[in-house]
Amino acid sequence: MGYMNGKAEGARRLAASYNITAAEAERRLEAFADAFDEVLGTDMEGSGEVYRRMAERLGLAPAEVERFMDDFQEAVETAYEEQP
C-alpha cells in the first residue's frame, strides 16, 4: 500500500461502519482536534471536556463521540497492521 494517510484511511473506514460520508467522518475528526486544542494545557485536560465540547459542536452525546474516537483509533491501527 505504500504511504498511508492514517486520518483519511480511518475516516474512510468509519464512514463505512457508521453509514456516514467520509466528509462527515472527517468533520467529526476536525471537531475533536479543535476541542482537543482548546483543552490542551488547561486544568480540564483529562476530564472528558474534549468529548463534551466535541459532542456540543456536533449535536451528539458525549458517549457517542467517545465511542467514535475509540473506533477511529482502532480503524487506524488496523489499517497500519494490514499494510504490507
TORTORDO-960147 format. One record per residue: x, y, z of N, C-alpha, C, O in turn; residue in one letter; residue number from 1. Coordinates in nm, 2 decimals. Example, Ala and Ser with C-alpha at 12.3 -4.5 7.8 and 13.67 -1.06 7.14 Angstrom:
   n.east   n.north     n.up   ca.east   ca.north    ca.up   c.east   c.north     c.up   o.east   o.north     o.up   resn   resi
     1.32     -0.57     0.78      1.23      -0.45     0.78     1.32     -0.33     0.78     1.42     -0.33     0.85      A      1
     1.28     -0.22     0.71      1.37      -0.11     0.71     1.29      0.00     0.79     1.34      0.11     0.80      S      2
% end
This chain:
   n.east   n.north     n.up   ca.east   ca.north    ca.up   c.east   c.north     c.up   o.east   o.north     o.up   resn   resi
     0.08     -0.12     0.00      0.00       0.00     0.00     0.09      0.13     0.00     0.04      0.23    -0.04      M      1
     0.21      0.12     0.04      0.30       0.23     0.05     0.26      0.33     0.16     0.20      0.28     0.26      G      2
     0.28      0.46     0.15      0.25       0.55     0.25     0.10      0.57     0.26     0.03      0.57     0.16      Y      3
     0.05      0.56     0.38     -0.09       0.58     0.41    -0.12      0.70     0.49    -0.05      0.72     0.59      M      4
    -0.22      0.77     0.46     -0.27       0.88     0.54    -0.36      0.82     0.64    -0.48      0.79     0.61      N      5
    -0.32      0.81     0.77     -0.39       0.74     0.87    -0.53      0.81     0.90    -0.63      0.74     0.92      G      6
    -0.53      0.94     0.90     -0.65       1.01     0.93    -0.76      0.98     0.82    -0.87      0.95     0.84      K      7
    -0.71      0.99     0.69     -0.80       0.97     0.58    -0.85      0.83     0.57    -0.97      0.80     0.55      A      8
    -0.76      0.73     0.60     -0.80       0.59     0.60    -0.89      0.56     0.71    -0.99      0.49     0.69      E      9
    -0.86      0.61     0.83     -0.95       0.59     0.94    -1.09      0.65     0.92    -1.19      0.59     0.95      G     10
    -1.10      0.77     0.86     -1.22       0.83     0.83    -1.30      0.75     0.72    -1.42      0.73     0.73      A     11
    -1.23      0.70     0.62     -1.29       0.62     0.52    -1.36      0.49     0.58    -1.47      0.45     0.55      R     12
    -1.28      0.43     0.67     -1.33       0.30     0.74    -1.45      0.33     0.83    -1.55      0.26     0.83      R     13
    -1.44      0.44     0.90     -1.55       0.48     0.99    -1.68      0.52     0.91    -1.79      0.49     0.95      L     14
    -1.66      0.59     0.80     -1.77       0.63     0.72    -1.85      0.50     0.68    -1.97      0.50     0.69      A     15
    -1.78      0.40     0.64     -1.85       0.27     0.60    -1.92      0.21     0.72    -2.03      0.16     0.71      A     16
    -1.85      0.20     0.84     -1.91       0.13     0.95    -2.02      0.21     1.02    -2.11      0.16     1.08      S     17
    -2.01      0.35     1.01     -2.12       0.43     1.07    -2.22      0.47     0.98    -2.32      0.54     1.01      Y     18
    -2.21      0.43     0.85     -2.30       0.47     0.74    -2.32      0.62     0.73    -2.43      0.68     0.72      N     19
    -2.20      0.69     0.73     -2.19       0.83     0.71    -2.09      0.86     0.59    -2.02      0.76     0.55      I     20
    -2.09      0.98     0.54     -1.99       1.01     0.44    -1.85      1.02     0.50    -1.84      1.05     0.62      T     21
    -1.75      1.01     0.41     -1.62       1.03     0.46    -1.60      1.18     0.50    -1.53      1.20     0.59      A     22
    -1.67      1.27     0.43     -1.66       1.41     0.47    -1.72      1.43     0.61    -1.66      1.51     0.69      A     23
    -1.83      1.36     0.64     -1.88       1.37     0.78    -1.79      1.31     0.88    -1.77      1.37     0.99      E     24
    -1.72      1.20     0.85     -1.63       1.14     0.94    -1.51      1.24     0.96    -1.47      1.26     1.08      A     25
    -1.46      1.30     0.86     -1.35       1.40     0.87    -1.40      1.52     0.95    -1.32      1.58     1.03      E     26
    -1.52      1.56     0.93     -1.58       1.68     1.01    -1.58      1.64     1.16    -1.55      1.73     1.24      R     27
    -1.61      1.52     1.19     -1.61       1.48     1.33    -1.47      1.48     1.39    -1.45      1.52     1.50      R     28
    -1.37      1.43     1.31     -1.24       1.43     1.35    -1.18      1.58     1.37    -1.11      1.60     1.46      L     29
    -1.22      1.67     1.28     -1.18       1.81     1.30    -1.24      1.87     1.43    -1.18      1.95     1.49      E     30
    -1.37      1.83     1.46     -1.43       1.88     1.58    -1.35      1.83     1.70    -1.33      1.90     1.80      A     31
    -1.30      1.71     1.70     -1.22       1.65     1.80    -1.09      1.73     1.81    -1.05      1.77     1.92      F     32
    -1.03      1.75     1.70     -0.90       1.83     1.70    -0.91      1.97     1.76    -0.83      2.01     1.83      A     33
    -1.02      2.03     1.72     -1.04       2.17     1.77    -1.07      2.17     1.92    -1.01      2.25     1.99      D     34
    -1.15      2.08     1.96     -1.18       2.07     2.11    -1.05      2.03     2.19    -1.03      2.08     2.29      A     35
    -0.97      1.94     2.13     -0.85       1.90     2.20    -0.76      2.02     2.21    -0.70      2.04     2.32      F     36
    -0.74      2.10     2.10     -0.65       2.21     2.11    -0.70      2.31     2.21    -0.62      2.38     2.28      D     37
    -0.83      2.33     2.23     -0.88       2.42     2.33    -0.85      2.38     2.47    -0.83      2.46     2.56      E     38
    -0.86      2.25     2.50     -0.84       2.19     2.63    -0.70      2.17     2.67    -0.66      2.17     2.79      V     39
    -0.61      2.14     2.57     -0.47       2.10     2.59    -0.40      2.21     2.68    -0.41      2.33     2.65      L     40
    -0.34      2.16     2.78     -0.27       2.25     2.87    -0.35      2.33     2.97    -0.30      2.41     3.05      G     41
    -0.48      2.29     2.98     -0.56       2.36     3.09    -0.59      2.26     3.20    -0.55      2.14     3.19      T     42
    -0.65      2.30     3.30     -0.68       2.21     3.41    -0.80      2.12     3.38    -0.83      2.03     3.46      D     43
    -0.86      2.14     3.26     -0.97       2.05     3.22    -0.91      1.93     3.14    -0.99      1.84     3.11      M     44
    -0.78      1.93     3.11     -0.72       1.82     3.04    -0.74      1.69     3.11    -0.72      1.68     3.23      E     45
    -0.79      1.59     3.04     -0.81       1.45     3.10    -0.94      1.44     3.18    -0.97      1.34     3.24      G     46
    -1.03      1.54     3.17     -1.16       1.54     3.24    -1.28      1.50     3.16    -1.39      1.49     3.21      S     47
    -1.26      1.47     3.03     -1.37       1.44     2.95    -1.42      1.56     2.88    -1.52      1.55     2.80      G     48
    -1.36      1.67     2.90     -1.41       1.80     2.84    -1.39      1.80     2.69    -1.48      1.86     2.62      E     49
    -1.29      1.74     2.64     -1.28       1.73     2.49    -1.40      1.66     2.43    -1.45      1.71     2.33      V     50
    -1.44      1.55     2.49     -1.56       1.48     2.43    -1.69      1.57     2.45    -1.77      1.57     2.36      Y     51
    -1.70      1.64     2.56     -1.81       1.72     2.58    -1.82      1.83     2.48    -1.93      1.86     2.42      R     52
    -1.71      1.89     2.45     -1.70       2.00     2.35    -1.72      1.95     2.21    -1.80      2.01     2.13      R     53
    -1.67      1.84     2.18     -1.68       1.78     2.05    -1.83      1.74     2.03    -1.89      1.77     1.93      M     54
    -1.89      1.68     2.13     -2.03       1.65     2.12    -2.12      1.77     2.10    -2.22      1.77     2.03      A     55
    -2.09      1.88     2.18     -2.17       2.00     2.16    -2.16      2.06     2.02    -2.26      2.10     1.97      E     56
    -2.04      2.06     1.96     -2.02       2.10     1.83    -2.10      2.02     1.73    -2.15      2.08     1.63      R     57
    -2.11      1.89     1.75     -2.17       1.80     1.65    -2.32      1.77     1.68    -2.38      1.71     1.60      L     58
    -2.36      1.81     1.80     -2.50       1.78     1.83    -2.52      1.63     1.87    -2.63      1.57     1.84      G     59
    -2.42      1.57     1.92     -2.42       1.43     1.96    -2.40      1.42     2.11    -2.36      1.51     2.18      L     60
    -2.42      1.30     2.16     -2.40       1.27     2.30    -2.25      1.25     2.33    -2.18      1.19     2.24      A     61
    -2.20      1.29     2.44     -2.05       1.27     2.47    -2.01      1.12     2.46    -1.90      1.09     2.41      P     62
    -2.09      1.03     2.50     -2.06       0.89     2.49    -2.05      0.85     2.34    -1.96      0.76     2.31      A     63
    -2.13      0.90     2.26     -2.13       0.87     2.12    -2.00      0.92     2.05    -1.94      0.85     1.97      E     64
    -1.95      1.04     2.09     -1.83       1.09     2.03    -1.71      1.02     2.08    -1.61      1.00     2.01      V     65
    -1.72      0.98     2.21     -1.60       0.90     2.27    -1.59      0.76     2.20    -1.48      0.72     2.17      E     66
    -1.70      0.70     2.17     -1.71       0.57     2.10    -1.65      0.59     1.96    -1.58      0.51     1.91      R     67
    -1.69      0.70     1.89     -1.65       0.73     1.76    -1.50      0.74     1.76    -1.43      0.69     1.67      F     68
    -1.44      0.81     1.85     -1.29       0.83     1.86    -1.22      0.70     1.89    -1.11      0.67     1.84      M     69
    -1.28      0.62     1.98     -1.22       0.49     2.01    -1.22      0.40     1.88    -1.12      0.34     1.85      D     70
    -1.33      0.41     1.81     -1.34       0.33     1.68    -1.24      0.38     1.58    -1.19      0.31     1.50      D     71
    -1.22      0.52     1.58     -1.13       0.58     1.48    -0.99      0.52     1.51    -0.91      0.48     1.42      F     72
    -0.95      0.53     1.64     -0.81       0.48     1.68    -0.80      0.33     1.63    -0.69      0.30     1.58      Q     73
    -0.90      0.25     1.66     -0.89       0.11     1.62    -0.88      0.09     1.47    -0.81      0.01     1.42      E     74
    -0.95      0.18     1.39     -0.95       0.17     1.25    -0.82      0.20     1.19    -0.77      0.14     1.10      A     75
    -0.75      0.30     1.25     -0.62       0.34     1.20    -0.52      0.23     1.24    -0.43      0.20     1.15      V     76
    -0.52      0.18     1.36     -0.43       0.08     1.40    -0.45     -0.05     1.31    -0.35     -0.10     1.26      E     77
    -0.57     -0.08     1.28     -0.59      -0.20     1.19    -0.54     -0.17     1.05    -0.48     -0.26     0.99      T     78
    -0.56     -0.05     1.00     -0.51      -0.02     0.86    -0.36     -0.03     0.86    -0.31     -0.08     0.76      A     79
    -0.29      0.02     0.96     -0.15       0.01     0.96    -0.10     -0.13     0.97     0.00     -0.17     0.91      Y     80
    -0.17     -0.21     1.05     -0.13      -0.35     1.06    -0.15     -0.43     0.93    -0.08     -0.52     0.90      E     81
    -0.25     -0.39     0.85     -0.28      -0.45     0.72    -0.18     -0.41     0.61    -0.18     -0.48     0.51      E     82
    -0.11     -0.31     0.63     -0.01      -0.27     0.53     0.10     -0.38     0.51     0.14     -0.44     0.60      Q     83
     0.14     -0.39     0.38      0.24      -0.49     0.36     0.38     -0.45     0.40     0.48     -0.52     0.39      P     84
% end
